[in-house]
Structures are given as C-alpha cells and as structure tokens.
Amino acid sequence: MRNRTRQQSMADRHDYDQKAEKTNDGELVSFYMCSPETAAEEFEISKQLYHQITGRKQSPEHDIIMYRIIQSFKPGEISPEDANRLGYELAMKFTRGQHQFVVSTHVDKAHIHTHIEFNSTNLNCDAKFQNVKNSAFILRRLNDELCRAHGLSVIENPKPSAKKQKEMAAEKYGTSHKEQLRQTIDRVLPDCQGYENFLAKMRAEGYEIREGKKLSFRAPGWDRFTRSDKLGADYTKEALRERSIHRGGRSSAARKAVPHAGRKVNMLIDIQAKMAAGKGAGYERWAKIFNLKEAAKTLNFLIENDLTDYDELTARAEQAGDRFDEVSRHIKQLECRMAEVAQLKTHIINYSKTREVYAAYKKSRHKKEFLAEHGAEIAQHEAAKKAFDALDGKPIPKVAQLSKQYAALLAEKQEQYAEYKALRQDMIAYRTAKQNVDKILGLVPEEQDQNREQKPER
C-alpha cells in the first residue's frame, strides 16, 4: 500500500464494486453528490480541501479514507433494483446526507448483496465521519427498520453478547438518545413554519424542551436532557432557528444568482478515454445515457439561472470562484487570530500558575535537580515570558478580555462559514456547468481533455 496513492486505493475499490459483470453493466449503481466514474477523484478533492480548511492531516497509517457497508439479502426475497434502492436509502440515513457515497448492487452470487462506499470526509470538507464504538449497532438498527418496512427478513434473535454490548455502549455514550433526537428533528423540521412552530411540533412528539443559552430536549423515559448542539453543527439552537425559518430555501431576489438547489449537475464522462482504458460495450451504453441526462440537467441549470449567454456563464463561474476564495481567506485569517488569542490566554494562565515555582527555581542553589523535578512548569513560565516580550511593550491583556475577543472572532467565523458553504456549492455548480458546456461545444483544449483524469478542474 505504501507505493499506492490514496486516490489509487479508492479507485481500485470503486472499480471492483462497479464491475459490469457484477452490476448488470452498471445499471445497478447509484450515487449521491458524486459521479461513480469520478468518485475517487472527488473523494480525494474533498480531502485536500479538508486539509486546507482545518489544517489537520493524519498519517497514512491512521487515515481512514472511506468506509464500506455490505448489505446482504435472503435469496429470492428482493429484486436487484429494489436492493439498490434500499442500499441508497440506508446510506442516506446512516450518513444523514452529509457524505458522498456510491451504492453498487452485485448479482454475481447466489444471494443479492450491495456494496456501499462512503467518503470519510463530509460534504463541507470540515470534519470526518464520527465512527463511534456502537456505530455497527446503529447501522444494524437502521437496516432492520428499513427491511421490516419493506417486508424483508431480518435476524430477529441476535447473539446475546451483541445485544449486551449494544446496551452497554448506549448507556455509556448516550448515542441512542442522540440518534433518536436527531432523527425526530430531521423528520419534523422540513414541514415547520418558523422556529416556534418547530418547538411546538417537538412538544407534540412528546419532548420536554428546556431553552436557555443552549437548547435541550428530553423524551419520555429519559433521565436527562440532551443538548441539541451535541448532535452536530446543524443542530445548534442558532442553526435550528435558521433551518426552521428558511427550510433550505432562498429569497426570490437571490434565486436568480444562485444555482437551483434541487438539481446537482455532474461532469460529463469522457467516453472515448474510458473505452480506451478497457471499458466494455455495456459501460459505453450506460455512459451515453448518463451524459444525455447530465446535458439535460446542465440546460435546465442554465435556464433557471438565466444564463443564455456564454460570456455571462464564464463571468459567473469566475465570480463564484473569486468570492469563494475571498471568504476562504477571511476564514483563515480569523482562525489564525483565534489561535493567537487562545495561545496568549494560555500563556497568561500558565504564567500565573508557575510564578512561585519559577521564583524558587531562580533562588535555588541546586538548579539542575530543581529543573529535573519542575522542568515542565519552568518551560511554561519561560514560554509565557517570551510571548509577553513579543508584545513590544503593549500591556498584557486580561484573560476576560481575551475570552470576549475570542468569542467575537468565533461568532464572526460561524457567520462567514455559513456563507462559505453556500459559495462552495455555487462555485462547483457554475464551474461544472461551464465545463459541460465547453465539452458539448468542443471548446475544451485537447491537452486539458487528456489530462482531466489526473487533474480534474473542480
């Protein structure tokens, strides 16, 4: 594995899952927020953005690049098409629509089974999938619920040890309550007409609500309240208020300049290049149909956004990219300033805590022995003094002042990040639409077309 890139590893996995002989020439492959033929490339792009946005990067030995779910069915109980639809539904519920995934149903064995590969990096490229200790039990419960709803068999009597482990994990981590609350919110929220209406509907579901700085819920039978912000960034009090007001929509004034939320345009497939790479006739037929559908989506996108002029499309794509870059830079600046404030606050606290130890160290006649015993505190004190010297004579701020400043920076970052997510979607949509138009009109330079496999322009 060391001589293979991360993208190559993902591509090999996707290629195996989508083999024509396993998936009826690609007819049993579905996908979410990506194209199956370029899924590995798109997954890789999201991981590069994740590193740029967060600054975090794991070593290859510990980096989980994507997850696989295998869903199997009793022979003769389900059709391949229904199995694929059920796999898509399971993937959507388990990832809560926050991760790209590809669903491939295999019919080359005696029993129909489905492979689900989903990206470990989320759609916003700012977090990874949280694979908690009882994720397998959450997945099993979701799968059983779906199978029962469709009249399919489930394992009714799992091993006692598995059941005991599930109960222990739920008791220790409280994830069962969180998942239940998250699913209730996701079910109730789309039909709400404002924040107060959302709270009323949650009360009608039987939840007791406690409102303060944070929003908390407690269902009948729960010993404690569960804070909504523990469910994720989309479930904070502010986020729920925003979601209940807008419900994913946009004002009519903004609609003209923003891509239609209901249609995601994917890149057209270079069929000739894929055929040269060894794809079969079945793939060619599937790819042509795919390209026709994506061309239609591209046309709808242009009409809905009043883009009948090519120069205007080019300008919109450039503007979307420029605005995204501008907001990205501003967020980076805020994060750097937040790190500086947090570091200075730490130095002030450490200086106060280690002042007496450092004074004793200075007076000690046995500095070597003293340093061996109190080395960490002395290092903290000296690091704090160095940070204060870097202030160039400015007064050292109070901890309370820094806390207030940090809170203001954080609030500004959260406000900017909401715009960042929307702008990223706009940029991808406009650039993809323009790329498709260029391909249809034959405007893509030959060398760019040949190198797209290696360097996709997103």
NUBAGU-634632 format. One line per 4 residues: their letters; for each residue x, y, z of C-alpha. Coordinates in Angstrom, 2 decimals, always signed. Layout:
% residues N
A = X/Y/Z ~ ...
//
This chain:
% residues 458
MRNR = +0.00/+0.00/+0.00 ~ +2.91/+2.38/+0.56 ~ +3.63/+2.71/-3.18 ~ -0.02/+3.48/-4.00
TRQQ = -1.64/+6.86/-3.61 ~ -4.76/+7.45/-1.56 ~ -6.74/+8.10/-4.74 ~ -5.49/+4.89/-6.36
SMAD = -6.64/+2.88/-3.34 ~ -10.12/+4.41/-3.54 ~ -10.26/+3.99/-7.32 ~ -9.42/+0.28/-7.04
RHDY = -12.20/-0.21/-4.52 ~ -14.75/+1.66/-6.65 ~ -13.69/-0.16/-9.82 ~ -14.21/-3.53/-8.15
DQKA = -17.63/-2.56/-6.76 ~ -18.82/-1.26/-10.14 ~ -17.65/-4.16/-12.32 ~ -20.04/-4.65/-15.24
EKTN = -20.45/-8.39/-14.65 ~ -21.47/-7.73/-11.05 ~ -23.83/-4.76/-11.59 ~ -25.65/-5.57/-14.85
DGEL = -23.35/-3.37/-16.92 ~ -23.54/-0.52/-14.40 ~ -27.33/-0.38/-14.22 ~ -27.26/-1.31/-10.52
VSFY = -25.03/+1.59/-9.46 ~ -26.49/+4.67/-7.75 ~ -24.71/+7.59/-6.12 ~ -25.06/+10.74/-4.03
MCSP = -23.25/+14.07/-4.53 ~ -20.65/+12.50/-6.83 ~ -20.33/+10.60/-10.09 ~ -19.48/+6.88/-9.82
ETAA = -16.84/+7.14/-12.55 ~ -15.03/+10.02/-10.84 ~ -15.88/+9.19/-7.21 ~ -12.26/+8.51/-6.24
EEFE = -11.16/+11.85/-7.71 ~ -14.00/+13.71/-5.99 ~ -13.33/+11.99/-2.65 ~ -9.66/+12.98/-2.96
ISKQ = -10.52/+16.62/-3.73 ~ -12.67/+16.79/-0.60 ~ -9.74/+15.50/+1.49 ~ -7.42/+18.14/+0.06
LYHQ = -9.99/+20.83/+0.88 ~ -10.33/+19.36/+4.38 ~ -6.59/+19.83/+4.95 ~ -6.73/+23.40/+3.60
ITGR = -9.75/+24.34/+5.71 ~ -8.84/+22.70/+9.02 ~ -5.05/+22.38/+8.79 ~ -5.41/+18.81/+10.08
KQSP = -3.76/+15.85/+8.39 ~ -3.40/+12.28/+9.61 ~ -0.56/+9.90/+8.90 ~ -1.25/+7.30/+6.17
EHDI = -1.23/+4.54/+8.81 ~ -4.15/+6.12/+10.70 ~ -6.01/+7.92/+7.91 ~ -9.42/+6.34/+7.21
IMYR = -10.17/+7.47/+3.66 ~ -13.61/+5.91/+3.24 ~ -15.98/+3.35/+4.77 ~ -17.67/+0.29/+3.27
IIQS = -21.04/-1.20/+4.18 ~ -22.14/-4.59/+2.80 ~ -25.88/-5.25/+2.86 ~ -26.95/-8.83/+2.06
FKPG = -30.41/-10.26/+1.40 ~ -32.06/-13.65/+1.60 ~ -32.01/-15.38/-1.83 ~ -35.17/-14.83/-3.87
EISP = -36.59/-12.22/-1.49 ~ -35.79/-8.97/-3.33 ~ -35.14/-7.78/-6.87 ~ -31.74/-6.26/-7.77
EDAN = -33.34/-2.87/-8.46 ~ -35.13/-2.80/-5.09 ~ -31.94/-3.91/-3.34 ~ -30.07/-0.97/-4.86
RLGY = -32.80/+1.48/-3.82 ~ -32.76/+0.06/-0.30 ~ -28.96/+0.39/-0.15 ~ -29.22/+4.03/-1.22
ELAM = -31.82/+4.68/+1.47 ~ -29.66/+3.02/+4.13 ~ -26.59/+5.03/+3.10 ~ -28.58/+8.27/+3.21
KFTR = -29.96/+7.55/+6.68 ~ -26.63/+6.38/+8.13 ~ -24.61/+9.32/+6.78 ~ -27.55/+11.74/+7.25
GQHQ = -26.82/+13.12/+3.79 ~ -23.50/+14.60/+4.94 ~ -21.14/+12.33/+2.97 ~ -20.73/+11.36/-0.68
FVVS = -21.44/+7.72/-1.41 ~ -21.72/+5.14/-4.20 ~ -24.10/+2.16/-3.98 ~ -23.30/-0.92/-6.13
THVD = -25.61/-3.96/-6.07 ~ -23.98/-7.29/-7.04 ~ -25.89/-10.11/-8.72 ~ -23.00/-12.45/-9.50
KAHI = -23.53/-14.60/-6.39 ~ -26.39/-16.79/-5.19 ~ -27.57/-14.01/-2.88 ~ -28.03/-10.38/-3.90
HTHI = -25.83/-8.04/-1.90 ~ -24.91/-4.37/-2.04 ~ -21.60/-2.59/-1.50 ~ -21.84/+0.97/-0.14
EFNS = -18.69/+3.09/-0.17 ~ -18.95/+6.49/+1.54 ~ -16.39/+9.25/+1.92 ~ -14.94/+9.68/+5.40
TNLN = -14.76/+13.46/+4.75 ~ -18.09/+15.27/+4.90 ~ -19.57/+17.45/+2.15 ~ -18.44/+20.67/+3.84
CDAK = -14.87/+19.32/+3.99 ~ -14.55/+20.48/+7.59 ~ -14.99/+17.22/+9.52 ~ -14.67/+13.45/+9.31
FQNV = -17.25/+10.73/+9.92 ~ -17.53/+10.01/+13.64 ~ -17.28/+6.23/+13.86 ~ -18.35/+5.81/+17.48
KNSA = -17.92/+2.49/+19.24 ~ -21.50/+1.38/+18.64 ~ -21.81/+2.58/+15.03 ~ -22.32/-1.02/+13.92
FILR = -25.37/-1.33/+16.16 ~ -26.83/+1.95/+14.93 ~ -26.31/+0.74/+11.36 ~ -27.91/-2.61/+12.14
RLND = -30.93/-0.95/+13.71 ~ -31.42/+1.34/+10.69 ~ -31.06/-1.62/+8.33 ~ -33.56/-3.73/+10.27
ELCR = -36.08/-0.87/+10.31 ~ -35.79/-0.46/+6.54 ~ -36.05/-4.20/+5.87 ~ -39.13/-4.59/+8.07
AHGL = -40.75/-1.60/+6.38 ~ -40.28/-3.35/+3.02 ~ -41.38/-6.78/+4.28 ~ -37.90/-8.32/+4.19
SVIE = -36.26/-10.75/+6.59 ~ -34.07/-9.62/+9.48 ~ -32.15/-11.54/+12.13 ~ -34.69/-11.45/+14.93
NPKP = -32.56/-13.10/+17.62 ~ -29.01/-11.74/+17.52 ~ -26.36/-13.19/+19.78 ~ -26.82/-12.16/+23.42
SAKK = -23.28/-10.79/+23.57 ~ -24.01/-8.38/+20.72 ~ -27.18/-7.19/+22.42 ~ -25.37/-6.71/+25.71
QKEM = -22.59/-4.74/+24.02 ~ -25.16/-2.50/+22.34 ~ -26.90/-1.78/+25.62 ~ -23.60/-1.03/+27.37
AAEK = -22.48/+1.33/+24.59 ~ -25.79/+3.18/+24.58 ~ -25.70/+3.54/+28.36 ~ -22.10/+4.76/+28.38
YGTS = -22.16/+7.15/+25.43 ~ -25.82/+8.08/+25.19 ~ -25.73/+7.77/+21.41 ~ -29.10/+6.03/+21.21
HKEQ = -30.82/+9.11/+22.65 ~ -28.86/+11.41/+20.36 ~ -29.70/+9.37/+17.28 ~ -33.38/+9.25/+18.24
LRQT = -33.47/+13.01/+18.78 ~ -31.58/+13.71/+15.55 ~ -33.98/+11.57/+13.52 ~ -37.02/+13.22/+15.10
IDRV = -35.67/+16.70/+14.32 ~ -34.87/+15.73/+10.72 ~ -38.39/+14.34/+10.30 ~ -40.22/+17.27/+11.91
LPDC = -38.20/+20.25/+10.65 ~ -38.96/+20.22/+6.88 ~ -42.67/+20.97/+7.46 ~ -42.18/+23.71/+10.05
QGYE = -43.20/+27.32/+9.51 ~ -40.69/+29.03/+11.78 ~ -38.82/+28.33/+14.98 ~ -41.77/+28.47/+17.38
NFLA = -43.72/+26.11/+15.15 ~ -40.74/+23.73/+15.26 ~ -40.72/+23.78/+19.08 ~ -44.47/+23.19/+19.15
KMRA = -44.13/+20.17/+16.89 ~ -41.32/+18.76/+19.03 ~ -43.59/+19.09/+22.09 ~ -46.32/+17.32/+20.15
EGYE = -43.82/+14.48/+19.61 ~ -43.64/+14.16/+23.40 ~ -40.37/+16.02/+24.03 ~ -39.88/+18.28/+27.02
IREG = -37.93/+21.39/+26.00 ~ -35.53/+23.48/+28.05 ~ -34.49/+26.76/+26.46 ~ -31.66/+28.98/+27.59
KKLS = -28.32/+29.77/+26.05 ~ -28.48/+26.19/+24.78 ~ -31.48/+24.19/+23.56 ~ -32.15/+20.82/+25.20
FRAP = -34.74/+18.06/+24.76 ~ -35.92/+15.18/+26.91 ~ -38.20/+12.41/+25.69 ~ -40.42/+10.33/+27.98
GWDR = -38.29/+7.77/+29.78 ~ -35.06/+9.75/+29.54 ~ -33.32/+10.57/+32.81 ~ -31.56/+13.65/+31.48
FTRS = -31.97/+16.37/+28.88 ~ -29.92/+16.08/+25.68 ~ -28.45/+19.29/+24.28 ~ -29.12/+19.81/+20.58
DKLG = -25.62/+21.19/+19.90 ~ -24.24/+17.76/+20.87 ~ -25.84/+16.37/+17.70 ~ -23.64/+18.41/+15.37
ADYT = -23.21/+21.88/+13.88 ~ -26.57/+21.71/+12.07 ~ -28.44/+21.18/+15.35 ~ -27.33/+24.12/+17.48
KEAL = -30.03/+26.50/+18.64 ~ -28.97/+29.09/+16.08 ~ -28.77/+26.52/+13.25 ~ -32.21/+25.09/+14.04
RERS = -33.68/+28.58/+14.15 ~ -32.16/+29.31/+10.75 ~ -33.25/+25.98/+9.27 ~ -36.81/+26.32/+10.54
IHRG = -37.12/+29.81/+9.03 ~ -35.58/+29.16/+5.63 ~ -36.06/+25.36/+5.38 ~ -33.28/+25.23/+2.80
GRSS = -34.89/+27.89/+0.56 ~ -33.66/+31.23/-0.70 ~ -35.28/+34.58/-1.29 ~ -36.62/+35.37/-4.74
AARK = -34.10/+38.17/-5.08 ~ -31.19/+35.78/-4.60 ~ -32.62/+32.90/-6.61 ~ -31.50/+34.26/-9.94
AVPH = -27.83/+34.35/-9.00 ~ -27.70/+31.03/-7.10 ~ -27.80/+27.51/-8.58 ~ -31.06/+25.62/-8.21
AGRK = -30.82/+23.55/-5.01 ~ -32.79/+20.62/-6.36 ~ -30.51/+19.75/-9.27 ~ -26.88/+18.79/-8.95
VNML = -25.00/+18.88/-12.24 ~ -22.24/+16.29/-12.62 ~ -19.31/+16.37/-15.01 ~ -19.84/+14.69/-18.37
IDIQ = -17.90/+11.48/-18.84 ~ -15.14/+11.27/-21.44 ~ -16.46/+8.09/-23.06 ~ -13.64/+7.70/-25.58
AKMA = -10.99/+7.88/-22.88 ~ -12.84/+5.33/-20.76 ~ -13.28/+2.97/-23.69 ~ -9.56/+3.25/-24.45
AGKG = -8.93/+2.29/-20.82 ~ -10.72/-1.02/-21.39 ~ -14.37/-0.35/-20.54 ~ -16.88/-2.61/-22.31
AGYE = -19.88/-2.00/-24.56 ~ -22.25/-2.08/-21.59 ~ -20.37/+0.76/-19.99 ~ -20.48/+2.77/-23.24
RWAK = -24.27/+2.44/-23.38 ~ -24.62/+3.46/-19.74 ~ -22.22/+6.41/-20.15 ~ -24.11/+7.77/-23.16
IFNL = -27.38/+7.72/-21.22 ~ -25.65/+9.34/-18.26 ~ -24.24/+12.11/-20.45 ~ -27.63/+12.78/-22.01
KEAA = -29.19/+13.16/-18.57 ~ -26.39/+15.43/-17.36 ~ -26.63/+17.53/-20.53 ~ -30.34/+17.99/-19.82
KTLN = -29.58/+18.97/-16.22 ~ -27.00/+21.45/-17.46 ~ -29.54/+23.02/-19.83 ~ -32.12/+23.30/-17.02
FLIE = -29.47/+24.86/-14.80 ~ -28.67/+27.49/-17.43 ~ -32.34/+28.34/-17.98 ~ -33.18/+28.52/-14.26
NDLT = -30.23/+30.84/-13.64 ~ -30.91/+32.98/-16.74 ~ -27.61/+32.03/-18.37 ~ -28.28/+32.16/-22.11
DYDE = -25.01/+33.96/-22.90 ~ -21.70/+32.04/-22.82 ~ -19.70/+35.08/-21.66 ~ -22.14/+35.54/-18.79
LTAR = -21.68/+31.89/-17.78 ~ -17.90/+32.35/-17.84 ~ -18.17/+35.52/-15.75 ~ -20.48/+33.84/-13.21
AEQA = -18.11/+30.88/-12.84 ~ -15.16/+33.23/-12.28 ~ -17.12/+35.40/-9.83 ~ -18.24/+32.35/-7.86
GDRF = -14.63/+31.17/-7.60 ~ -13.32/+34.61/-6.63 ~ -15.97/+35.08/-3.95 ~ -15.32/+31.61/-2.55
DEVS = -11.56/+32.32/-2.41 ~ -12.20/+35.67/-0.71 ~ -14.35/+34.16/+2.04 ~ -11.90/+31.25/+2.45
RHIK = -9.02/+33.67/+3.02 ~ -11.04/+35.66/+5.53 ~ -11.94/+32.50/+7.48 ~ -8.26/+31.52/+7.54
QLEC = -7.37/+34.96/+8.92 ~ -10.00/+34.61/+11.63 ~ -8.70/+31.15/+12.55 ~ -5.13/+32.43/+12.79
RMAE = -6.23/+35.29/+15.03 ~ -8.28/+32.91/+17.19 ~ -5.22/+30.67/+17.59 ~ -3.12/+33.67/+18.63
VAQL = -5.69/+34.81/+21.19 ~ -6.08/+31.30/+22.62 ~ -2.30/+30.89/+22.85 ~ -1.84/+34.22/+24.63
KTHI = -4.62/+33.36/+27.05 ~ -2.88/+30.06/+27.82 ~ +0.42/+31.86/+28.44 ~ -1.22/+34.30/+30.89
INYS = -2.79/+31.45/+32.85 ~ +0.44/+29.41/+32.85 ~ +2.47/+32.42/+33.95 ~ +0.24/+32.95/+36.96
KTRE = +0.26/+29.27/+37.90 ~ +4.05/+28.84/+37.66 ~ +5.25/+32.17/+39.06 ~ +6.09/+30.85/+42.52
VYAA = +7.84/+27.75/+41.13 ~ +9.93/+29.90/+38.80 ~ +10.89/+32.29/+41.62 ~ +12.01/+29.32/+43.72
YKKS = +14.00/+28.00/+40.76 ~ +15.85/+31.30/+40.42 ~ +16.77/+31.27/+44.12 ~ +17.76/+27.60/+44.20
RHKK = +21.41/+26.65/+44.58 ~ +20.74/+23.26/+43.01 ~ +19.22/+24.33/+39.73 ~ +19.94/+21.05/+37.95
EFLA = +17.99/+18.99/+40.47 ~ +15.22/+21.61/+40.67 ~ +14.91/+21.66/+36.88 ~ +14.66/+17.88/+36.75
EHGA = +11.71/+17.97/+39.15 ~ +9.89/+21.07/+37.82 ~ +11.01/+21.19/+34.19 ~ +7.50/+21.39/+32.69
EIAQ = +6.42/+24.34/+34.87 ~ +9.67/+26.23/+34.23 ~ +9.32/+25.71/+30.48 ~ +5.75/+27.03/+30.59
HEAA = +6.83/+30.10/+32.55 ~ +9.70/+30.92/+30.19 ~ +7.45/+30.42/+27.14 ~ +4.95/+32.86/+28.66
KKAF = +7.67/+35.46/+29.30 ~ +8.83/+35.13/+25.72 ~ +5.28/+35.68/+24.46 ~ +4.91/+38.79/+26.64
DALD = +8.20/+40.18/+25.29 ~ +6.78/+39.80/+21.78 ~ +4.03/+42.29/+22.66 ~ +6.63/+45.08/+22.19
GKPI = +5.76/+46.97/+25.33 ~ +1.99/+46.73/+24.97 ~ +0.14/+45.97/+28.20 ~ -0.71/+42.33/+28.81
PKVA = -4.48/+41.95/+28.33 ~ -6.76/+40.42/+30.92 ~ -7.96/+36.85/+30.49 ~ -11.57/+38.07/+30.46
QLSK = -10.77/+40.47/+27.62 ~ -9.21/+37.68/+25.58 ~ -12.18/+35.40/+26.21 ~ -14.53/+38.10/+24.95
QYAA = -12.35/+38.72/+21.92 ~ -12.18/+35.01/+21.12 ~ -15.98/+34.69/+21.36 ~ -16.40/+37.59/+18.92
LLAE = -13.97/+36.01/+16.45 ~ -15.73/+32.67/+16.74 ~ -19.13/+34.26/+16.09 ~ -17.76/+36.02/+13.01
KQEQ = -16.22/+32.77/+11.75 ~ -19.51/+30.90/+12.16 ~ -21.31/+33.64/+10.24 ~ -18.71/+33.55/+7.46
YAEY = -18.73/+29.77/+7.34 ~ -22.46/+29.64/+6.57 ~ -21.71/+31.81/+3.53 ~ -18.62/+29.71/+2.74
KALR = -20.68/+26.52/+2.41 ~ -23.18/+28.14/+0.07 ~ -20.44/+29.74/-2.04 ~ -18.61/+26.43/-2.37
QDMI = -21.73/+24.77/-3.76 ~ -22.24/+27.71/-6.13 ~ -18.65/+27.55/-7.36 ~ -18.82/+23.80/-8.04
AYRT = -22.17/+24.11/-9.81 ~ -21.14/+27.01/-12.07 ~ -17.76/+25.52/-12.93 ~ -19.24/+22.11/-13.65
AKQN = -21.94/+23.65/-15.86 ~ -19.34/+25.65/-17.78 ~ -17.12/+22.60/-18.15 ~ -20.04/+20.61/-19.56
VDKI = -20.92/+23.42/-21.98 ~ -17.29/+23.57/-23.11 ~ -17.30/+19.82/-23.67 ~ -20.57/+19.88/-25.61
LGLV = -19.39/+22.78/-27.79 ~ -15.94/+21.25/-28.29 ~ -14.20/+24.15/-26.56 ~ -12.07/+22.04/-24.18
PEEQ = -8.39/+22.19/-25.24 ~ -7.10/+18.79/-26.28 ~ -4.33/+18.67/-23.69 ~ -6.75/+19.67/-20.91
DQNR = -9.20/+16.99/-22.01 ~ -6.45/+14.37/-21.96 ~ -5.20/+15.37/-18.53 ~ -8.57/+15.61/-16.82
EQKP = -8.18/+12.14/-15.33 ~ -5.07/+13.31/-13.50 ~ -6.04/+16.93/-12.72 ~ -9.80/+17.41/-12.59
ER = -10.87/+21.06/-12.71 ~ -13.49/+21.46/-9.99
//
